[in-house]
């Protein structure tokens, strides 16, 4: 699942809310193009601007439309209890993996971030992708933190920012 091209589509949203038809067409196009996996609700999927019900709907629609192409669902949120609710929804939808960026209004410590991933890891039945996105989260991962996270049972990959 974590080889080849993983495409992260937008989540089309208009004045009347999410555009399910437009999202379905995006997923259909990615499947037809032969991508190796689909990442729903990543940063380009506007996950932080959607409520739980909208996110659960997008996760379910992505899995349904993916026609067997593996789906990674973003589960990041400001509160751990919300992250865990999104994890539940993603797993219930049939996601093949979840993607988690540590987001917070306040600066996070290494211990805060490790604790978040540890809490999520305990609730997973699918692989976890660590999402390192410092431009968005304001958090800088260290090599030591990567090593500690890699020892968690369900951590399967790290999505890194662009390399200069």
Residue frames as a rotation matrix with the C-alpha (Angstrom) as fourth column:
UNK 1
0.561 0.828 0.000 0.00
0.828 -0.561 0.000 0.00
0.000 0.000 -1.000 0.00
UNK 2
0.734 -0.298 -0.611 2.81
0.032 -0.883 0.469 2.43
-0.679 -0.364 -0.638 0.74
UNK 3
-0.467 -0.824 0.320 4.54
0.443 0.096 0.891 2.10
-0.766 0.558 0.321 -2.61
UNK 4
-0.427 0.262 0.865 4.02
0.882 -0.088 0.462 3.99
0.197 0.961 -0.194 -5.80
UNK 5
-0.801 0.165 0.576 1.71
-0.026 -0.970 0.241 6.96
0.598 0.178 0.781 -6.22
UNK 6
-0.364 0.717 -0.594 -0.62
0.911 0.142 -0.387 7.92
-0.193 -0.682 -0.705 -3.40
UNK 7
-0.587 0.234 0.775 -3.01
0.339 -0.799 0.497 10.62
0.735 0.554 0.390 -4.56
UNK 8
-0.616 0.348 -0.706 -4.58
0.672 -0.236 -0.702 13.06
-0.411 -0.907 -0.088 -2.09
UNK 9
-0.343 0.548 0.763 -7.70
0.717 -0.373 0.589 14.59
0.607 0.749 -0.265 -3.66
UNK 10
-0.873 0.211 0.439 -9.38
-0.357 -0.890 -0.284 17.80
0.331 -0.405 0.852 -2.63
UNK 11
-0.529 0.834 -0.159 -12.65
0.785 0.409 -0.465 17.64
-0.323 -0.370 -0.871 -0.74
UNK 12
-0.718 0.267 0.643 -14.95
0.305 -0.710 0.635 19.82
0.626 0.652 0.428 -2.87
UNK 13
-0.319 0.606 -0.729 -16.98
0.858 -0.142 -0.493 22.15
-0.402 -0.783 -0.475 -0.65
UNK 14
-0.589 0.214 0.779 -19.36
0.412 -0.750 0.518 24.89
0.695 0.626 0.354 -1.74
UNK 15
-0.637 0.396 0.661 -21.92
-0.618 -0.775 -0.131 27.19
0.460 -0.492 0.739 -0.17
UNK 16
0.430 0.903 0.008 -24.26
-0.783 0.369 0.501 24.25
0.449 -0.222 0.865 0.41
UNK 17
0.527 -0.312 0.790 -21.61
-0.546 0.589 0.596 22.05
-0.652 -0.746 0.140 2.01
UNK 18
-0.478 -0.783 0.399 -19.71
-0.242 0.553 0.797 19.11
-0.845 0.284 -0.454 0.59
UNK 19
0.232 0.462 -0.856 -20.20
-0.964 -0.009 -0.266 18.24
-0.131 0.887 0.443 -3.05
UNK 20
0.157 -0.119 0.980 -20.50
-0.315 0.935 0.164 14.46
-0.936 -0.335 0.109 -2.88
UNK 21
0.906 0.250 0.341 -20.85
0.225 0.396 -0.890 14.11
-0.358 0.883 0.303 -6.64
UNK 22
0.708 -0.703 -0.060 -17.67
-0.561 -0.510 -0.652 16.06
0.428 0.496 -0.756 -7.35
UNK 23
0.009 -0.712 0.702 -15.77
-0.913 0.281 0.296 14.04
-0.408 -0.644 -0.647 -4.73
UNK 24
0.463 0.239 0.854 -17.02
-0.004 0.963 -0.268 10.78
-0.886 0.121 0.447 -6.23
UNK 25
0.995 -0.094 0.045 -15.83
0.041 -0.036 -0.998 11.90
0.096 0.995 -0.032 -9.67
UNK 26
0.355 -0.920 0.163 -12.38
-0.910 -0.381 -0.165 12.73
0.214 -0.090 -0.973 -8.27
UNK 27
-0.032 -0.338 0.941 -12.08
-0.601 0.759 0.252 9.28
-0.799 -0.557 -0.227 -6.70
UNK 28
0.760 0.381 0.526 -13.32
0.169 0.665 -0.727 7.62
-0.627 0.642 0.441 -9.90
UNK 29
0.867 -0.472 -0.162 -10.68
-0.371 -0.394 -0.841 9.47
0.333 0.789 -0.516 -11.93
UNK 30
0.051 -0.888 0.456 -7.91
-0.992 0.008 0.126 8.42
-0.116 -0.459 -0.881 -9.54
UNK 31
0.183 0.101 0.978 -9.00
-0.216 0.975 -0.060 4.79
-0.959 -0.200 0.200 -9.69
UNK 32
0.947 0.228 0.227 -9.17
0.171 0.241 -0.955 4.94
-0.272 0.943 0.189 -13.51
UNK 33
0.635 -0.769 -0.078 -5.67
-0.683 -0.512 -0.520 6.48
0.360 0.383 -0.850 -13.58
UNK 34
0.604 -0.355 -0.714 -4.33
0.260 0.934 -0.244 3.51
0.753 -0.038 0.657 -11.62
UNK 35
0.069 -0.585 0.808 -2.97
-0.788 -0.529 -0.315 5.25
0.612 -0.615 -0.497 -8.53
UNK 36
-0.507 -0.394 -0.767 -1.56
0.066 0.869 -0.490 2.89
0.860 -0.299 -0.414 -5.92
UNK 37
-0.389 0.475 -0.789 -3.51
0.920 0.161 -0.357 4.41
-0.042 -0.865 -0.500 -3.03
UNK 38
0.009 0.507 0.862 -5.86
0.318 -0.819 0.478 7.29
0.948 0.270 -0.168 -2.25
UNK 39
-0.745 -0.301 -0.596 -5.42
0.659 -0.194 -0.726 9.62
0.103 -0.934 0.343 0.71
UNK 40
0.148 0.871 0.468 -8.76
0.505 -0.474 0.722 11.11
0.851 0.130 -0.510 1.71
UNK 41
0.929 0.369 0.013 -8.93
0.204 -0.543 0.815 13.96
0.308 -0.754 -0.580 4.21
UNK 42
-0.083 -0.969 -0.232 -5.32
0.997 -0.078 -0.029 15.04
0.010 -0.233 0.972 4.05
UNK 43
-0.496 -0.158 -0.854 -4.38
0.366 -0.930 -0.041 18.72
-0.788 -0.333 0.519 4.10
UNK 44
-0.965 0.159 -0.208 -5.64
-0.258 -0.437 0.862 19.16
0.046 0.885 0.463 0.54
UNK 45
-0.487 0.821 -0.298 -8.83
0.536 0.551 0.640 17.44
0.689 0.152 -0.708 1.69
UNK 46
-0.376 0.305 0.875 -9.56
-0.416 -0.900 0.135 20.27
0.828 -0.313 0.464 4.15
UNK 47
-0.186 0.333 -0.925 -10.05
0.560 0.809 0.179 17.85
0.807 -0.485 -0.337 7.03
UNK 48
-0.806 -0.195 -0.560 -9.71
0.591 -0.342 -0.731 20.49
-0.049 -0.919 0.390 9.75
UNK 49
-0.864 0.497 -0.079 -12.67
-0.503 -0.860 0.083 22.44
-0.027 0.111 0.993 8.33
UNK 50
-0.240 0.782 -0.575 -15.11
-0.377 0.471 0.798 19.53
0.895 0.408 0.182 8.34
UNK 51
0.055 0.325 0.944 -17.19
-0.997 0.077 0.031 18.19
-0.063 -0.942 0.328 11.20
UNK 52
-0.576 -0.346 0.741 -17.22
-0.464 0.884 0.052 14.56
-0.673 -0.314 -0.670 12.28
UNK 53
0.316 0.788 0.528 -20.26
0.105 0.524 -0.845 13.60
-0.943 0.323 0.082 10.21
UNK 54
0.808 -0.069 -0.585 -18.80
-0.565 -0.371 -0.737 15.17
-0.167 0.926 -0.339 7.06
UNK 55
-0.213 -0.974 -0.073 -15.48
-0.974 0.206 0.095 13.46
-0.077 0.091 -0.993 7.60
UNK 56
-0.400 0.144 0.905 -17.14
-0.192 0.952 -0.237 10.09
-0.896 -0.269 -0.353 8.20
UNK 57
0.693 0.719 0.051 -19.16
-0.040 0.109 -0.993 10.55
-0.719 0.687 0.105 5.00
UNK 58
0.524 -0.586 -0.618 -16.04
-0.850 -0.313 -0.424 11.38
0.055 0.747 -0.662 2.96
UNK 59
-0.501 -0.734 0.458 -14.17
-0.763 0.625 0.166 8.39
-0.408 -0.266 -0.873 4.43
UNK 60
-0.069 0.565 0.822 -17.03
0.052 0.825 -0.563 6.02
-0.996 0.004 -0.086 3.59
UNK 61
0.861 0.422 -0.285 -17.44
-0.218 -0.201 -0.955 7.45
-0.460 0.884 -0.080 0.11
UNK 62
0.146 -0.894 -0.423 -13.72
-0.988 -0.155 -0.014 7.24
-0.054 0.420 -0.906 -0.61
UNK 63
-0.607 -0.364 0.706 -13.58
-0.437 0.895 0.086 3.58
-0.664 -0.257 -0.703 0.41
UNK 64
0.252 0.816 0.520 -16.74
0.143 0.500 -0.854 2.72
-0.957 0.290 0.009 -1.53
UNK 65
0.898 0.148 -0.415 -15.66
-0.335 -0.382 -0.861 4.49
-0.285 0.912 -0.293 -4.73
UNK 66
0.061 -0.994 -0.091 -12.04
-0.887 -0.096 0.451 3.30
-0.457 0.053 -0.888 -4.54
UNK 67
0.799 0.377 -0.469 -13.05
-0.579 0.694 -0.429 -0.09
0.164 0.614 0.772 -5.92
UNK 68
0.886 -0.440 -0.147 -10.30
0.461 0.868 0.183 -1.94
0.048 -0.230 0.972 -4.07
UNK 69
0.068 -0.860 0.505 -7.62
0.233 -0.479 -0.847 0.74
0.970 0.175 0.168 -4.34
UNK 70
-0.181 -0.155 -0.971 -6.27
0.964 0.170 -0.206 1.15
0.197 -0.973 0.119 -0.79
UNK 71
0.396 0.397 0.828 -7.58
0.188 -0.918 0.350 4.23
0.899 0.017 -0.438 1.04
UNK 72
-0.562 -0.569 -0.601 -5.70
0.786 -0.142 -0.602 6.15
0.257 -0.810 0.527 3.73
UNK 73
0.432 0.816 0.383 -7.96
0.554 -0.576 0.601 8.45
0.712 -0.047 -0.701 5.77
UNK 74
-0.598 -0.615 0.514 -6.77
0.048 -0.668 -0.743 11.54
0.800 -0.419 0.429 7.64
UNK 75
0.270 0.690 -0.671 -7.85
0.720 0.318 0.617 11.56
0.640 -0.650 -0.411 11.30
UNK 76
-0.728 -0.675 -0.121 -6.14
0.589 -0.526 -0.613 14.63
0.350 -0.517 0.781 12.75
UNK 77
0.469 0.828 0.307 -7.99
0.443 -0.521 0.730 16.94
0.764 -0.206 -0.611 15.13
UNK 78
-0.017 -0.461 0.887 -7.30
-0.486 -0.772 -0.410 19.38
0.874 -0.438 -0.211 17.93
UNK 79
0.112 0.136 0.984 -8.41
-0.981 0.172 0.088 17.03
-0.158 -0.976 0.152 20.72
UNK 80
-0.863 -0.504 0.024 -7.31
-0.500 0.861 0.095 13.43
-0.069 0.070 -0.995 21.27
UNK 81
-0.414 0.773 0.482 -10.90
0.083 0.559 -0.825 12.31
-0.907 -0.301 -0.295 21.87
UNK 82
0.536 0.584 -0.610 -11.84
-0.542 -0.316 -0.779 13.71
-0.647 0.748 0.147 18.45
UNK 83
-0.316 -0.718 -0.620 -8.86
-0.946 0.287 0.150 12.00
0.070 0.634 -0.770 16.81
UNK 84
-0.900 -0.041 0.435 -10.00
-0.168 0.951 -0.259 8.71
-0.403 -0.306 -0.863 18.34
UNK 85
0.121 0.991 0.064 -13.57
-0.080 0.074 -0.994 9.29
-0.989 0.115 0.088 17.10
UNK 86
0.432 -0.028 -0.902 -12.21
-0.871 -0.274 -0.408 9.89
-0.236 0.961 -0.143 13.58
UNK 87
-0.726 -0.686 -0.052 -10.10
-0.686 0.716 0.130 6.73
-0.052 0.130 -0.990 13.90
UNK 88
-0.506 0.638 0.581 -13.28
0.049 0.694 -0.719 4.81
-0.861 -0.335 -0.382 14.76
UNK 89
0.495 0.760 -0.421 -15.12
-0.344 -0.274 -0.898 6.30
-0.798 0.589 0.126 11.79
UNK 90
0.028 -0.576 -0.817 -12.26
-0.999 -0.043 -0.004 5.59
-0.032 0.816 -0.577 9.37
UNK 91
-0.895 -0.375 0.243 -11.96
-0.390 0.921 -0.016 1.98
-0.218 -0.109 -0.970 10.51
UNK 92
-0.207 0.910 0.360 -15.75
0.081 0.383 -0.920 1.51
-0.975 -0.162 -0.153 10.37
UNK 93
0.511 0.369 -0.776 -15.72
-0.657 -0.414 -0.629 2.86
-0.554 0.832 0.031 6.81
UNK 94
0.872 -0.219 0.437 -13.15
0.365 0.886 -0.286 0.21
-0.324 0.409 0.853 5.83
UNK 95
0.724 -0.673 -0.154 -10.08
-0.681 -0.660 -0.317 2.44
0.112 0.334 -0.936 5.52
UNK 96
0.728 -0.539 -0.422 -6.87
0.328 0.816 -0.476 0.54
0.601 0.208 0.771 4.87
UNK 97
-0.360 -0.819 -0.448 -4.80
0.893 -0.163 -0.419 2.97
0.270 -0.551 0.790 6.97
UNK 98
0.825 0.535 -0.180 -5.08
0.565 -0.792 0.233 6.27
-0.018 -0.294 -0.956 8.82
UNK 99
-0.140 -0.805 0.577 -2.97
0.658 -0.511 -0.553 9.41
0.740 0.302 0.601 8.49
UNK 100
0.731 0.408 -0.547 -2.30
0.681 -0.379 0.627 11.55
0.049 -0.830 -0.555 11.56
UNK 101
-0.200 -0.704 0.682 -0.71
0.340 -0.703 -0.625 14.98
0.919 0.107 0.379 11.84
UNK 102
-0.225 0.096 -0.970 -0.24
0.972 -0.047 -0.230 16.41
-0.068 -0.994 -0.083 15.34
UNK 103
-0.269 0.206 0.941 -2.27
0.361 -0.884 0.297 19.62
0.893 0.420 0.163 15.27
UNK 104
0.036 0.246 -0.969 -2.70
0.993 -0.114 0.008 22.08
-0.108 -0.963 -0.248 18.11
UNK 105
0.809 0.245 0.534 -3.35
0.288 -0.958 0.003 25.71
0.512 0.151 -0.845 18.80
UNK 106
0.775 -0.573 0.266 -0.61
-0.544 -0.390 0.743 25.65
-0.322 -0.721 -0.614 21.44
UNK 107
0.002 -0.852 -0.523 2.97
-0.886 0.241 -0.396 24.50
0.464 0.464 -0.755 20.76
UNK 108
0.943 0.308 -0.126 3.37
-0.245 0.899 0.362 20.75
0.225 -0.310 0.924 21.27
UNK 109
0.091 -0.917 0.389 6.27
-0.901 0.090 0.423 18.99
-0.423 -0.389 -0.818 22.96
UNK 110
-0.544 -0.374 -0.751 7.86
-0.658 0.746 0.105 15.75
0.521 0.551 -0.652 21.81
UNK 111
-0.973 0.196 0.123 6.16
0.046 0.685 -0.727 14.02
-0.227 -0.701 -0.676 24.75
UNK 112
-0.177 0.953 -0.244 2.76
-0.525 -0.301 -0.796 15.45
-0.832 -0.013 0.554 23.72
UNK 113
0.098 0.181 -0.979 3.16
-0.992 0.098 -0.081 14.16
0.081 0.979 0.189 20.18
UNK 114
-0.806 -0.399 -0.438 4.46
-0.370 0.916 -0.153 10.75
0.462 0.039 -0.886 21.20
UNK 115
-0.808 0.542 0.231 1.58
-0.064 0.309 -0.949 10.41
-0.586 -0.782 -0.215 23.66
UNK 116
0.056 0.838 -0.543 -0.94
-0.817 -0.274 -0.507 11.22
-0.574 0.472 0.669 20.92
UNK 117
-0.088 -0.150 -0.985 0.45
-0.855 0.518 -0.002 8.59
0.511 0.842 -0.174 18.58
UNK 118
-0.963 -0.266 -0.051 0.67
-0.189 0.796 -0.575 6.09
0.194 -0.544 -0.816 21.43
UNK 119
-0.471 0.867 0.164 -3.02
-0.349 -0.012 -0.937 6.68
-0.810 -0.498 0.309 22.29
UNK 120
0.274 0.566 -0.777 -4.05
-0.934 -0.035 -0.355 6.27
-0.228 0.824 0.519 18.66
UNK 121
-0.498 -0.573 -0.651 -1.86
-0.717 0.694 -0.062 3.21
0.488 0.436 -0.756 18.14
UNK 122
-0.913 0.154 0.377 -3.71
-0.192 0.653 -0.732 1.38
-0.359 -0.741 -0.567 20.93
UNK 123
-0.059 0.998 -0.022 -7.05
-0.337 -0.041 -0.940 1.85
-0.940 -0.048 0.339 19.12
UNK 124
-0.023 -0.023 -0.999 -5.98
-0.978 -0.208 0.027 0.76
-0.209 0.978 -0.018 15.65
UNK 125
0.374 0.095 0.922 -6.66
0.067 0.989 -0.130 -2.34
-0.925 0.110 0.364 13.63
UNK 126
0.861 -0.136 0.490 -5.09
0.491 -0.023 -0.871 -0.76
0.130 0.990 0.047 10.50
UNK 127
-0.136 -0.991 -0.008 -1.68
0.980 -0.134 -0.148 0.79
0.146 -0.028 0.989 9.78
UNK 128
0.738 0.246 -0.628 -0.89
0.437 -0.884 0.167 4.32
-0.514 -0.398 -0.760 10.96
UNK 129
0.148 -0.664 0.733 0.89
0.835 -0.313 -0.452 6.87
0.529 0.680 0.508 8.79
UNK 130
0.065 -0.253 -0.965 2.72
0.725 -0.653 0.219 9.59
-0.685 -0.714 0.141 10.72
UNK 131
0.551 0.204 0.809 2.10
0.754 -0.537 -0.377 12.89
0.358 0.818 -0.450 8.95
UNK 132
-0.156 -0.713 -0.683 5.05
0.768 -0.522 0.370 15.27
-0.621 -0.467 0.630 9.33
UNK 133
0.157 0.313 0.937 3.76
0.835 -0.548 0.043 18.61
0.527 0.776 -0.348 8.03
UNK 134
-0.351 -0.393 -0.850 5.58
0.883 -0.442 -0.160 21.37
-0.313 -0.806 0.502 9.96
UNK 135
-0.941 0.020 0.337 4.37
0.147 -0.875 0.461 24.17
0.305 0.483 0.821 7.69
UNK 136
-0.081 0.992 0.095 0.81
-0.087 -0.102 0.991 23.41
0.993 0.072 0.095 8.78
UNK 137
0.578 0.383 -0.721 1.25
0.552 0.467 0.691 22.04
0.601 -0.797 0.059 12.31
UNK 138
0.557 -0.463 0.690 4.18
-0.596 -0.801 -0.057 24.14
0.579 -0.380 -0.722 13.53
UNK 139
0.733 -0.295 0.613 5.70
-0.398 0.544 0.738 20.98
-0.551 -0.786 0.282 15.01
UNK 140
0.204 -0.771 -0.604 9.18
-0.896 0.102 -0.433 19.74
0.395 0.629 -0.669 14.07
UNK 141
0.997 0.075 -0.033 9.74
-0.061 0.950 0.307 15.98
0.054 -0.304 0.951 14.33
UNK 142
0.168 -0.976 0.139 13.18
-0.941 -0.117 0.318 14.83
-0.294 -0.184 -0.938 15.47
UNK 143
-0.210 -0.341 -0.916 15.04
-0.622 0.770 -0.144 11.73
0.755 0.539 -0.374 14.38
UNK 144
-0.980 -0.162 0.117 14.65
-0.187 0.537 -0.823 10.41
0.071 -0.828 -0.556 17.93
UNK 145
-0.273 0.952 0.135 10.88
-0.633 -0.072 -0.771 10.89
-0.725 -0.296 0.622 17.78
UNK 146
0.206 0.283 -0.937 10.73
-0.928 0.359 -0.096 9.12
0.310 0.889 0.337 14.41
UNK 147
-0.638 -0.545 -0.544 12.62
-0.354 0.835 -0.421 6.19
0.684 -0.077 -0.726 15.97
UNK 148
-0.884 0.353 0.307 10.28
-0.236 0.230 -0.944 6.05
-0.404 -0.907 -0.119 18.99
UNK 149
0.050 0.955 -0.294 7.18
-0.841 -0.119 -0.529 6.22
-0.539 0.273 0.796 16.78
UNK 150
-0.077 -0.150 -0.986 8.56
-0.836 0.549 -0.018 3.50
0.544 0.822 -0.168 14.50
UNK 151
-0.947 -0.305 -0.103 8.54
-0.190 0.788 -0.585 1.14
0.260 -0.535 -0.804 17.50
UNK 152
-0.341 0.900 0.272 4.75
-0.703 -0.052 -0.710 1.50
-0.624 -0.433 0.650 17.93
UNK 153
-0.386 0.159 0.908 2.90
0.187 0.978 -0.092 -1.59
-0.903 0.134 -0.408 16.74
UNK 154
0.392 0.735 0.554 0.83
0.694 0.159 -0.702 0.00
-0.604 0.659 -0.448 13.96
UNK 155
0.419 -0.305 -0.855 3.12
-0.466 -0.881 0.086 2.71
-0.779 0.363 -0.512 12.61
UNK 156
0.490 -0.135 0.861 3.79
0.599 0.770 -0.220 1.69
-0.633 0.624 0.458 9.02
UNK 157
0.019 -0.448 0.894 4.97
0.921 -0.341 -0.190 4.83
0.390 0.827 0.406 7.26
UNK 158
-0.095 -0.070 -0.993 5.90
0.519 -0.855 0.011 8.47
-0.850 -0.514 0.117 7.62
UNK 159
0.523 0.283 0.804 4.63
0.827 -0.396 -0.399 11.08
0.206 0.873 -0.441 5.17
UNK 160
-0.242 -0.769 -0.592 7.40
0.792 -0.508 0.337 13.65
-0.560 -0.387 0.732 4.97
UNK 161
0.620 0.369 -0.692 7.24
-0.031 -0.870 -0.491 17.24
-0.784 0.326 -0.528 3.75
UNK 162
0.946 -0.274 0.172 8.83
0.182 0.014 -0.983 18.15
0.267 0.962 0.063 0.45
UNK 163
0.333 -0.915 -0.227 12.61
0.739 0.104 0.666 18.02
-0.586 -0.389 0.711 0.45
UNK 164
0.639 -0.103 -0.762 14.34
-0.308 -0.942 -0.131 21.25
-0.705 0.318 -0.634 -0.70
